[in-house]
Amino acid sequence: MTGRLTGKIAVVTGAASGIGLATALRFAAEGAEVHGLDRDADRLAEAFSETEHVHPLVADITDERSVADAFDAVLARHGRLDIVVANAGVQLFGHDAAIADLDLAVWRRTVDINFTGTFLTMKHAVRGMLPTGGAILVTGSPTGLTGEGGGFTAYSATKAGGFGLVRTVAADYAKAGIRVNSVVPGFTTTPLVTAISDNEEQRAGIVSRVPLGRPGTPEDVAGMMVYLASDEAAFTTGSTYFIDGGMSTL
């Protein structure tokens, strides 16, 4: 690693697995002090038990008091906040559905985590970064832009809302030196995405549509996160970056 984040203070939500875990570990390898935030204390402790520079941070992103306390703890420890990755999310497979069949409880739960949780994460990230500036990254999904994965009404709607938040917050806080960008993984081997199907033939069908000929990995996405979090991306804000093996070109 090149130390591109040396001395940076970072928070990554949804850090106990998948893209959040890979990003937290990569940030630490690049020199950052990282707080991996998740509501699952046991999985956090297991994920980072052997990593010196990633610190477990237990919080519920749907609860503003919990989010505020978590960010306050980071600021109390380090005195500043440089990078926040709003990555935590949920897709309620088997319950999310076309709108005529979608239960209100499923809609509300998805909105609480994916949209309100992202809003609260970004709100307290901005508050922590106002004195010094920083970088906020939001994990998006093609479903919020293209309709890919039809029938996931609640998930798609919340991810579309996330793109709107990114653009609005980027415009509002650019003069404060806060950069905000979206990172959009394609079909990536994470617990959330691979839960779409445990059928190898179906997965192969999805991969056959990827121009680069393979699924993405969490580490592929983490590489873009490092770039956007680093000073190399100092003139980048309000933008959307696809890490999808070329699927967005089709």
C-alpha atoms as an extended CHARMM CRD file, in Angstrom:
* protein
*
       250  EXT
         1         1  MET       CA              0.0000000000        0.0000000000        0.0000000000  PROA      1               0.0000000000
         2         2  THR       CA              1.0780000000        3.5760000000       -0.6370000000  PROA      2               0.0000000000
         3         3  GLY       CA             -0.0390000000        5.3660000000        2.5240000000  PROA      3               0.0000000000
         4         4  ARG       CA             -2.4870000000        7.5870000000        0.6470000000  PROA      4               0.0000000000
         5         5  LEU       CA             -4.6130000000        8.0410000000        3.7820000000  PROA      5               0.0000000000
         6         6  THR       CA             -1.8480000000        8.4120000000        6.3380000000  PROA      6               0.0000000000
         7         7  GLY       CA             -3.0490000000       10.3550000000        9.3620000000  PROA      7               0.0000000000
         8         8  LYS       CA             -6.6930000000       10.4760000000        8.2270000000  PROA      8               0.0000000000
         9         9  ILE       CA             -9.5450000000        9.7250000000       10.6320000000  PROA      9               0.0000000000
        10        10  ALA       CA            -12.3120000000        7.6510000000        9.0630000000  PROA      10              0.0000000000
        11        11  VAL       CA            -15.7020000000        6.1510000000        9.9010000000  PROA      11              0.0000000000
        12        12  VAL       CA            -17.1410000000        3.3230000000        7.7900000000  PROA      12              0.0000000000
        13        13  THR       CA            -20.7170000000        2.1570000000        8.4030000000  PROA      13              0.0000000000
        14        14  GLY       CA            -21.8640000000       -1.3920000000        7.7530000000  PROA      14              0.0000000000
        15        15  ALA       CA            -18.2870000000       -2.3890000000        8.4920000000  PROA      15              0.0000000000
        16        16  ALA       CA            -18.8200000000       -5.9030000000        9.8100000000  PROA      16              0.0000000000
        17        17  SER       CA            -18.9500000000       -7.5430000000        6.3720000000  PROA      17              0.0000000000
        18        18  GLY       CA            -18.7790000000       -7.1110000000        2.6140000000  PROA      18              0.0000000000
        19        19  ILE       CA            -17.8050000000       -3.7610000000        1.1000000000  PROA      19              0.0000000000
        20        20  GLY       CA            -17.7500000000       -2.0230000000        4.4780000000  PROA      20              0.0000000000
        21        21  LEU       CA            -15.2950000000       -4.5430000000        5.8950000000  PROA      21              0.0000000000
        22        22  ALA       CA            -13.0430000000       -4.4390000000        2.8230000000  PROA      22              0.0000000000
        23        23  THR       CA            -13.0790000000       -0.6300000000        2.8320000000  PROA      23              0.0000000000
        24        24  ALA       CA            -12.2560000000       -0.3480000000        6.5290000000  PROA      24              0.0000000000
        25        25  LEU       CA             -9.3300000000       -2.7650000000        6.1700000000  PROA      25              0.0000000000
        26        26  ARG       CA             -8.0390000000       -1.0180000000        3.0420000000  PROA      26              0.0000000000
        27        27  PHE       CA             -8.2540000000        2.4090000000        4.6720000000  PROA      27              0.0000000000
        28        28  ALA       CA             -6.2440000000        1.0970000000        7.6140000000  PROA      28              0.0000000000
        29        29  ALA       CA             -3.6710000000       -0.4150000000        5.2630000000  PROA      29              0.0000000000
        30        30  GLU       CA             -3.3750000000        3.0030000000        3.5870000000  PROA      30              0.0000000000
        31        31  GLY       CA             -2.5340000000        4.6320000000        6.9170000000  PROA      31              0.0000000000
        32        32  ALA       CA             -5.8940000000        5.8200000000        8.2950000000  PROA      32              0.0000000000
        33        33  GLU       CA             -7.2400000000        5.3730000000       11.7990000000  PROA      33              0.0000000000
        34        34  VAL       CA            -10.6050000000        3.7640000000       11.0870000000  PROA      34              0.0000000000
        35        35  HSD       CA            -13.7380000000        3.3620000000       13.1540000000  PROA      35              0.0000000000
        36        36  GLY       CA            -15.7900000000        0.4830000000       11.7770000000  PROA      36              0.0000000000
        37        37  LEU       CA            -19.4160000000        1.1520000000       12.6850000000  PROA      37              0.0000000000
        38        38  ASP       CA            -22.0970000000       -1.5260000000       12.7820000000  PROA      38              0.0000000000
        39        39  ARG       CA            -24.9530000000       -2.4960000000       15.0740000000  PROA      39              0.0000000000
        40        40  ASP       CA            -23.6580000000       -6.0860000000       15.3930000000  PROA      40              0.0000000000
        41        41  ALA       CA            -21.0720000000       -5.9170000000       18.1780000000  PROA      41              0.0000000000
        42        42  ASP       CA            -20.0580000000       -9.5740000000       17.9380000000  PROA      42              0.0000000000
        43        43  ARG       CA            -19.4250000000       -9.4970000000       14.1890000000  PROA      43              0.0000000000
        44        44  LEU       CA            -17.4960000000       -6.2530000000       14.5290000000  PROA      44              0.0000000000
        45        45  ALA       CA            -15.2820000000       -7.6710000000       17.2400000000  PROA      45              0.0000000000
        46        46  GLU       CA            -14.5900000000      -10.7770000000       15.1610000000  PROA      46              0.0000000000
        47        47  ALA       CA            -13.9400000000       -8.8210000000       11.9590000000  PROA      47              0.0000000000
        48        48  PHE       CA            -11.3460000000       -6.5170000000       13.4890000000  PROA      48              0.0000000000
        49        49  SER       CA             -9.8470000000       -8.6630000000       16.2430000000  PROA      49              0.0000000000
        50        50  GLU       CA             -6.4580000000       -8.7720000000       14.5180000000  PROA      50              0.0000000000
        51        51  THR       CA             -6.4270000000       -5.2840000000       12.9910000000  PROA      51              0.0000000000
        52        52  GLU       CA             -4.6420000000       -2.6360000000       15.0230000000  PROA      52              0.0000000000
        53        53  HSD       CA             -5.9350000000        0.4670000000       13.2440000000  PROA      53              0.0000000000
        54        54  VAL       CA             -9.6400000000       -0.3910000000       12.8870000000  PROA      54              0.0000000000
        55        55  HSD       CA            -11.6830000000        0.2570000000       16.0090000000  PROA      55              0.0000000000
        56        56  PRO       CA            -15.1640000000       -1.2800000000       16.4740000000  PROA      56              0.0000000000
        57        57  LEU       CA            -17.9030000000        1.3030000000       16.9310000000  PROA      57              0.0000000000
        58        58  VAL       CA            -21.3360000000       -0.0740000000       17.8050000000  PROA      58              0.0000000000
        59        59  ALA       CA            -24.2750000000        2.0920000000       16.7130000000  PROA      59              0.0000000000
        60        60  ASP       CA            -27.7020000000        1.9120000000       15.0870000000  PROA      60              0.0000000000
        61        61  ILE       CA            -27.8350000000        4.2300000000       12.0700000000  PROA      61              0.0000000000
        62        62  THR       CA            -31.6410000000        4.4950000000       12.2960000000  PROA      62              0.0000000000
        63        63  ASP       CA            -31.3860000000        6.1200000000       15.7530000000  PROA      63              0.0000000000
        64        64  GLU       CA            -30.1170000000        9.7150000000       15.7250000000  PROA      64              0.0000000000
        65        65  ARG       CA            -28.9390000000        9.6440000000       19.3300000000  PROA      65              0.0000000000
        66        66  SER       CA            -26.9040000000        6.5170000000       18.6110000000  PROA      66              0.0000000000
        67        67  VAL       CA            -25.3630000000        8.0640000000       15.4860000000  PROA      67              0.0000000000
        68        68  ALA       CA            -24.6030000000       11.3600000000       17.2450000000  PROA      68              0.0000000000
        69        69  ASP       CA            -22.9590000000        9.5720000000       20.1770000000  PROA      69              0.0000000000
        70        70  ALA       CA            -20.8080000000        7.5170000000       17.8100000000  PROA      70              0.0000000000
        71        71  PHE       CA            -19.5260000000       10.5640000000       15.9340000000  PROA      71              0.0000000000
        72        72  ASP       CA            -19.0250000000       12.4630000000       19.1860000000  PROA      72              0.0000000000
        73        73  ALA       CA            -16.8550000000        9.5910000000       20.4260000000  PROA      73              0.0000000000
        74        74  VAL       CA            -14.6680000000        9.7490000000       17.3130000000  PROA      74              0.0000000000
        75        75  LEU       CA            -14.2970000000       13.5180000000       17.5990000000  PROA      75              0.0000000000
        76        76  ALA       CA            -13.5120000000       13.3040000000       21.3040000000  PROA      76              0.0000000000
        77        77  ARG       CA            -10.7770000000       10.7780000000       20.6010000000  PROA      77              0.0000000000
        78        78  HSD       CA             -9.1510000000       12.4230000000       17.5720000000  PROA      78              0.0000000000
        79        79  GLY       CA            -10.3380000000       16.0270000000       17.4900000000  PROA      79              0.0000000000
        80        80  ARG       CA            -11.3730000000       15.8510000000       13.8370000000  PROA      80              0.0000000000
        81        81  LEU       CA            -13.0610000000       13.7280000000       11.1810000000  PROA      81              0.0000000000
        82        82  ASP       CA            -11.6990000000       13.3520000000        7.6390000000  PROA      82              0.0000000000
        83        83  ILE       CA            -13.5690000000       10.5290000000        5.8920000000  PROA      83              0.0000000000
        84        84  VAL       CA            -17.0110000000        8.9670000000        6.2860000000  PROA      84              0.0000000000
        85        85  VAL       CA            -18.3320000000        6.0820000000        4.2000000000  PROA      85              0.0000000000
        86        86  ALA       CA            -22.1260000000        5.7190000000        4.4220000000  PROA      86              0.0000000000
        87        87  ASN       CA            -22.2330000000        2.0940000000        3.3750000000  PROA      87              0.0000000000
        88        88  ALA       CA            -24.7080000000        0.3490000000        5.6870000000  PROA      88              0.0000000000
        89        89  GLY       CA            -27.8230000000       -0.9170000000        3.9570000000  PROA      89              0.0000000000
        90        90  VAL       CA            -30.3610000000       -3.6880000000        3.7080000000  PROA      90              0.0000000000
        91        91  GLN       CA            -32.2890000000       -5.4470000000        0.9680000000  PROA      91              0.0000000000
        92        92  LEU       CA            -35.1500000000       -7.5490000000        2.3110000000  PROA      92              0.0000000000
        93        93  PHE       CA            -35.0980000000      -10.4120000000       -0.1700000000  PROA      93              0.0000000000
        94        94  GLY       CA            -38.3340000000      -12.3470000000       -0.3090000000  PROA      94              0.0000000000
        95        95  HSD       CA            -40.2250000000       -9.3820000000        1.1330000000  PROA      95              0.0000000000
        96        96  ASP       CA            -39.3870000000       -6.4080000000       -1.0930000000  PROA      96              0.0000000000
        97        97  ALA       CA            -41.6750000000       -6.6190000000       -4.1060000000  PROA      97              0.0000000000
        98        98  ALA       CA            -43.4640000000       -4.8530000000       -6.9360000000  PROA      98              0.0000000000
        99        99  ILE       CA            -45.4180000000       -1.9410000000       -5.4650000000  PROA      99              0.0000000000
       100       100  ALA       CA            -48.8790000000       -3.5520000000       -5.5630000000  PROA      100             0.0000000000
       101       101  ASP       CA            -47.5630000000       -6.3980000000       -3.4200000000  PROA      101             0.0000000000
       102       102  LEU       CA            -45.2510000000       -4.4470000000       -1.1130000000  PROA      102             0.0000000000
       103       103  ASP       CA            -46.0680000000       -4.5260000000        2.5890000000  PROA      103             0.0000000000
       104       104  LEU       CA            -45.8460000000       -1.1690000000        4.3770000000  PROA      104             0.0000000000
       105       105  ALA       CA            -43.6930000000       -2.6340000000        7.1550000000  PROA      105             0.0000000000
       106       106  VAL       CA            -41.0930000000       -3.7730000000        4.5890000000  PROA      106             0.0000000000
       107       107  TRP       CA            -41.1410000000       -0.3320000000        2.9700000000  PROA      107             0.0000000000
       108       108  ARG       CA            -40.6550000000        1.4160000000        6.3160000000  PROA      108             0.0000000000
       109       109  ARG       CA            -37.8500000000       -0.8630000000        7.4560000000  PROA      109             0.0000000000
       110       110  THR       CA            -35.9650000000       -0.4040000000        4.1840000000  PROA      110             0.0000000000
       111       111  VAL       CA            -36.4370000000        3.3730000000        4.2720000000  PROA      111             0.0000000000
       112       112  ASP       CA            -35.3400000000        3.5220000000        7.9250000000  PROA      112             0.0000000000
       113       113  ILE       CA            -32.0200000000        1.8060000000        7.2230000000  PROA      113             0.0000000000
       114       114  ASN       CA            -31.1380000000        2.7750000000        3.6630000000  PROA      114             0.0000000000
       115       115  PHE       CA            -32.4650000000        6.3180000000        3.4600000000  PROA      115             0.0000000000
       116       116  THR       CA            -32.9210000000        7.6850000000        6.9800000000  PROA      116             0.0000000000
       117       117  GLY       CA            -29.7620000000        5.8830000000        8.0900000000  PROA      117             0.0000000000
       118       118  THR       CA            -27.7930000000        7.4260000000        5.2450000000  PROA      118             0.0000000000
       119       119  PHE       CA            -29.2940000000       10.8460000000        6.0110000000  PROA      119             0.0000000000
       120       120  LEU       CA            -28.2980000000       10.6170000000        9.6870000000  PROA      120             0.0000000000
       121       121  THR       CA            -24.8100000000        9.3780000000        8.8310000000  PROA      121             0.0000000000
       122       122  MET       CA            -24.2780000000       12.2400000000        6.3930000000  PROA      122             0.0000000000
       123       123  LYS       CA            -25.7840000000       14.8220000000        8.7660000000  PROA      123             0.0000000000
       124       124  HSD       CA            -23.3840000000       14.0200000000       11.5810000000  PROA      124             0.0000000000
       125       125  ALA       CA            -20.4830000000       13.5260000000        9.1910000000  PROA      125             0.0000000000
       126       126  VAL       CA            -20.9990000000       17.0630000000        7.8770000000  PROA      126             0.0000000000
       127       127  ARG       CA            -21.2310000000       18.4580000000       11.3960000000  PROA      127             0.0000000000
       128       128  GLY       CA            -17.9610000000       16.7940000000       12.3010000000  PROA      128             0.0000000000
       129       129  MET       CA            -16.2130000000       17.9830000000        9.1390000000  PROA      129             0.0000000000
       130       130  LEU       CA            -17.3120000000       21.6240000000        9.1020000000  PROA      130             0.0000000000
       131       131  PRO       CA            -14.1840000000       22.9160000000       10.8800000000  PROA      131             0.0000000000
       132       132  THR       CA            -11.6910000000       21.2160000000        8.5600000000  PROA      132             0.0000000000
       133       133  GLY       CA            -13.4490000000       19.7440000000        5.4950000000  PROA      133             0.0000000000
       134       134  GLY       CA            -13.4250000000       16.1030000000        4.4920000000  PROA      134             0.0000000000
       135       135  ALA       CA            -14.7720000000       13.4190000000        2.1740000000  PROA      135             0.0000000000
       136       136  ILE       CA            -18.1230000000       11.6120000000        2.3800000000  PROA      136             0.0000000000
       137       137  LEU       CA            -18.7390000000        8.5380000000        0.2290000000  PROA      137             0.0000000000
       138       138  VAL       CA            -22.1410000000        6.9030000000       -0.1890000000  PROA      138             0.0000000000
       139       139  THR       CA            -22.5430000000        3.3430000000       -1.4560000000  PROA      139             0.0000000000
       140       140  GLY       CA            -25.2090000000        3.3740000000       -4.1450000000  PROA      140             0.0000000000
       141       141  SER       CA            -26.8150000000        0.7500000000       -6.3660000000  PROA      141             0.0000000000
       142       142  PRO       CA            -27.6460000000        0.5320000000      -10.0830000000  PROA      142             0.0000000000
       143       143  THR       CA            -31.2520000000       -0.1640000000       -9.0550000000  PROA      143             0.0000000000
       144       144  GLY       CA            -31.5960000000        3.4610000000       -7.9920000000  PROA      144             0.0000000000
       145       145  LEU       CA            -30.7570000000        4.6970000000      -11.4800000000  PROA      145             0.0000000000
       146       146  THR       CA            -31.5910000000        2.0460000000      -14.0620000000  PROA      146             0.0000000000
       147       147  GLY       CA            -34.3470000000       -0.1740000000      -12.6860000000  PROA      147             0.0000000000
       148       148  GLU       CA            -31.9330000000       -3.1110000000      -12.6730000000  PROA      148             0.0000000000
       149       149  GLY       CA            -33.4360000000       -5.7990000000      -10.4570000000  PROA      149             0.0000000000
       150       150  GLY       CA            -37.0770000000       -4.9540000000      -11.1180000000  PROA      150             0.0000000000
       151       151  GLY       CA            -39.4580000000       -5.6600000000       -8.2640000000  PROA      151             0.0000000000
       152       152  PHE       CA            -37.1720000000       -4.3440000000       -5.5340000000  PROA      152             0.0000000000
       153       153  THR       CA            -39.3860000000       -1.2990000000       -5.0500000000  PROA      153             0.0000000000
       154       154  ALA       CA            -38.3170000000       -0.2260000000       -1.5700000000  PROA      154             0.0000000000
       155       155  TYR       CA            -34.6270000000       -0.8760000000       -2.1540000000  PROA      155             0.0000000000
       156       156  SER       CA            -34.5780000000        0.9220000000       -5.5110000000  PROA      156             0.0000000000
       157       157  ALA       CA            -36.4560000000        3.9240000000       -4.1380000000  PROA      157             0.0000000000
       158       158  THR       CA            -34.1040000000        4.3460000000       -1.1950000000  PROA      158             0.0000000000
       159       159  LYS       CA            -31.0330000000        4.0550000000       -3.3910000000  PROA      159             0.0000000000
       160       160  ALA       CA            -32.4660000000        6.6570000000       -5.7850000000  PROA      160             0.0000000000
       161       161  GLY       CA            -32.9550000000        8.9420000000       -2.7910000000  PROA      161             0.0000000000
       162       162  GLY       CA            -29.3370000000        8.4430000000       -1.8440000000  PROA      162             0.0000000000
       163       163  PHE       CA            -28.1750000000        9.8760000000       -5.1640000000  PROA      163             0.0000000000
       164       164  GLY       CA            -30.2970000000       12.9600000000       -4.5030000000  PROA      164             0.0000000000
       165       165  LEU       CA            -28.7510000000       13.3830000000       -1.0580000000  PROA      165             0.0000000000
       166       166  VAL       CA            -25.2500000000       13.1520000000       -2.4960000000  PROA      166             0.0000000000
       167       167  ARG       CA            -25.8600000000       15.8680000000       -5.0800000000  PROA      167             0.0000000000
       168       168  THR       CA            -27.6130000000       18.2070000000       -2.6470000000  PROA      168             0.0000000000
       169       169  VAL       CA            -25.0820000000       17.8480000000        0.1730000000  PROA      169             0.0000000000
       170       170  ALA       CA            -22.1880000000       18.2020000000       -2.2840000000  PROA      170             0.0000000000
       171       171  ALA       CA            -23.6080000000       21.5030000000       -3.5280000000  PROA      171             0.0000000000
       172       172  ASP       CA            -24.4410000000       22.8180000000       -0.0540000000  PROA      172             0.0000000000
       173       173  TYR       CA            -21.0350000000       22.1460000000        1.5090000000  PROA      173             0.0000000000
       174       174  ALA       CA            -18.5060000000       22.4630000000       -1.3080000000  PROA      174             0.0000000000
       175       175  LYS       CA            -17.3410000000       25.8560000000       -0.0130000000  PROA      175             0.0000000000
       176       176  ALA       CA            -16.7220000000       24.2510000000        3.3850000000  PROA      176             0.0000000000
       177       177  GLY       CA            -14.2730000000       21.8470000000        1.7530000000  PROA      177             0.0000000000
       178       178  ILE       CA            -16.5380000000       18.8170000000        2.1550000000  PROA      178             0.0000000000
       179       179  ARG       CA            -16.5710000000       16.5440000000       -0.8900000000  PROA      179             0.0000000000
       180       180  VAL       CA            -19.4480000000       14.0850000000       -1.3930000000  PROA      180             0.0000000000
       181       181  ASN       CA            -19.5470000000       11.3030000000       -3.9970000000  PROA      181             0.0000000000
       182       182  SER       CA            -21.4400000000        8.0990000000       -4.7900000000  PROA      182             0.0000000000
       183       183  VAL       CA            -19.7720000000        4.7440000000       -5.4100000000  PROA      183             0.0000000000
       184       184  VAL       CA            -21.9940000000        2.2610000000       -7.2600000000  PROA      184             0.0000000000
       185       185  PRO       CA            -20.9660000000       -1.4020000000       -7.1920000000  PROA      185             0.0000000000
       186       186  GLY       CA            -22.3590000000       -3.7770000000       -9.7670000000  PROA      186             0.0000000000
       187       187  PHE       CA            -22.7940000000       -7.5100000000       -9.1170000000  PROA      187             0.0000000000
       188       188  THR       CA            -20.3210000000       -7.9580000000       -6.2790000000  PROA      188             0.0000000000
       189       189  THR       CA            -19.5660000000      -10.9980000000       -4.1480000000  PROA      189             0.0000000000
       190       190  THR       CA            -20.9350000000       -9.6870000000       -0.8670000000  PROA      190             0.0000000000
       191       191  PRO       CA            -23.4210000000      -11.3600000000        1.4900000000  PROA      191             0.0000000000
       192       192  LEU       CA            -26.1220000000       -8.8460000000        0.4750000000  PROA      192             0.0000000000
       193       193  VAL       CA            -25.7550000000       -9.2210000000       -3.2830000000  PROA      193             0.0000000000
       194       194  THR       CA            -25.1610000000      -12.9590000000       -3.4500000000  PROA      194             0.0000000000
       195       195  ALA       CA            -28.3160000000      -13.4750000000       -1.3680000000  PROA      195             0.0000000000
       196       196  ILE       CA            -30.2130000000      -12.6080000000       -4.5500000000  PROA      196             0.0000000000
       197       197  SER       CA            -29.6310000000      -16.1560000000       -5.6580000000  PROA      197             0.0000000000
       198       198  ASP       CA            -27.9710000000      -19.2810000000       -4.3000000000  PROA      198             0.0000000000
       199       199  ASN       CA            -28.3570000000      -20.8180000000       -7.7620000000  PROA      199             0.0000000000
       200       200  GLU       CA            -25.0230000000      -21.0440000000       -9.5650000000  PROA      200             0.0000000000
       201       201  GLU       CA            -26.6770000000      -21.0890000000      -12.9840000000  PROA      201             0.0000000000
       202       202  GLN       CA            -28.5840000000      -17.8900000000      -12.2310000000  PROA      202             0.0000000000
       203       203  ARG       CA            -25.4350000000      -16.2010000000      -10.9670000000  PROA      203             0.0000000000
       204       204  ALA       CA            -23.5740000000      -17.2850000000      -14.0880000000  PROA      204             0.0000000000
       205       205  GLY       CA            -26.3040000000      -15.6670000000      -16.1570000000  PROA      205             0.0000000000
       206       206  ILE       CA            -25.7660000000      -12.3630000000      -14.3610000000  PROA      206             0.0000000000
       207       207  VAL       CA            -21.9870000000      -12.5670000000      -14.7340000000  PROA      207             0.0000000000
       208       208  SER       CA            -22.3650000000      -13.3180000000      -18.4570000000  PROA      208             0.0000000000
       209       209  ARG       CA            -23.6950000000       -9.7590000000      -18.8600000000  PROA      209             0.0000000000
       210       210  VAL       CA            -20.5920000000       -8.2030000000      -17.2740000000  PROA      210             0.0000000000
       211       211  PRO       CA            -18.2250000000       -7.0120000000      -20.0410000000  PROA      211             0.0000000000
       212       212  LEU       CA            -15.1430000000       -7.7590000000      -17.9260000000  PROA      212             0.0000000000
       213       213  GLY       CA            -16.4050000000      -11.3150000000      -17.4820000000  PROA      213             0.0000000000
       214       214  ARG       CA            -16.4480000000      -11.7150000000      -13.7090000000  PROA      214             0.0000000000
       215       215  PRO       CA            -18.2860000000      -10.5240000000      -10.6150000000  PROA      215             0.0000000000
       216       216  GLY       CA            -16.7900000000       -7.6890000000       -8.6370000000  PROA      216             0.0000000000
       217       217  THR       CA            -15.1580000000       -8.1580000000       -5.2630000000  PROA      217             0.0000000000
       218       218  PRO       CA            -15.4040000000       -5.9580000000       -2.1850000000  PROA      218             0.0000000000
       219       219  GLU       CA            -11.7410000000       -5.1350000000       -2.7040000000  PROA      219             0.0000000000
       220       220  ASP       CA            -12.5090000000       -3.7650000000       -6.1980000000  PROA      220             0.0000000000
       221       221  VAL       CA            -14.9290000000       -1.3030000000       -4.6110000000  PROA      221             0.0000000000
       222       222  ALA       CA            -12.5610000000       -0.4580000000       -1.7570000000  PROA      222             0.0000000000
       223       223  GLY       CA             -9.9610000000        0.6820000000       -4.2960000000  PROA      223             0.0000000000
       224       224  MET       CA            -12.3010000000        3.3920000000       -5.5770000000  PROA      224             0.0000000000
       225       225  MET       CA            -13.1910000000        4.3370000000       -2.0020000000  PROA      225             0.0000000000
       226       226  VAL       CA             -9.5060000000        4.9460000000       -1.2700000000  PROA      226             0.0000000000
       227       227  TYR       CA             -9.0970000000        7.1700000000       -4.3250000000  PROA      227             0.0000000000
       228       228  LEU       CA            -12.1690000000        9.2870000000       -3.5500000000  PROA      228             0.0000000000
       229       229  ALA       CA            -11.2010000000        9.5890000000        0.1180000000  PROA      229             0.0000000000
       230       230  SER       CA             -7.6610000000       10.6630000000       -0.7100000000  PROA      230             0.0000000000
       231       231  ASP       CA             -6.2460000000       14.0540000000       -1.6460000000  PROA      231             0.0000000000
       232       232  GLU       CA             -5.8790000000       12.7510000000       -5.2220000000  PROA      232             0.0000000000
       233       233  ALA       CA             -9.6270000000       13.3600000000       -5.6300000000  PROA      233             0.0000000000
       234       234  ALA       CA             -9.4880000000       16.9240000000       -4.2950000000  PROA      234             0.0000000000
       235       235  PHE       CA            -11.4180000000       18.3260000000       -7.2910000000  PROA      235             0.0000000000
       236       236  THR       CA            -14.1520000000       15.6730000000       -7.2690000000  PROA      236             0.0000000000
       237       237  THR       CA            -17.5620000000       16.1600000000       -5.6780000000  PROA      237             0.0000000000
       238       238  GLY       CA            -21.2080000000       15.4510000000       -6.4650000000  PROA      238             0.0000000000
       239       239  SER       CA            -20.2400000000       12.6470000000       -8.8410000000  PROA      239             0.0000000000
       240       240  THR       CA            -21.1920000000        9.0010000000       -9.3280000000  PROA      240             0.0000000000
       241       241  TYR       CA            -18.6210000000        6.2590000000       -9.9100000000  PROA      241             0.0000000000
       242       242  PHE       CA            -19.6310000000        2.8370000000      -11.2280000000  PROA      242             0.0000000000
       243       243  ILE       CA            -17.5320000000       -0.1710000000      -10.2030000000  PROA      243             0.0000000000
       244       244  ASP       CA            -19.4460000000       -2.7180000000      -12.2450000000  PROA      244             0.0000000000
       245       245  GLY       CA            -17.1540000000       -4.3320000000      -14.7870000000  PROA      245             0.0000000000
       246       246  GLY       CA            -18.6690000000       -2.2310000000      -17.5500000000  PROA      246             0.0000000000
       247       247  MET       CA            -22.3460000000       -3.1210000000      -17.0820000000  PROA      247             0.0000000000
       248       248  SER       CA            -23.3500000000        0.5480000000      -17.0430000000  PROA      248             0.0000000000
       249       249  THR       CA            -22.0940000000        0.8700000000      -20.6300000000  PROA      249             0.0000000000
       250       250  LEU       CA            -24.7250000000       -1.5600000000      -21.9420000000  PROA      250             0.0000000000
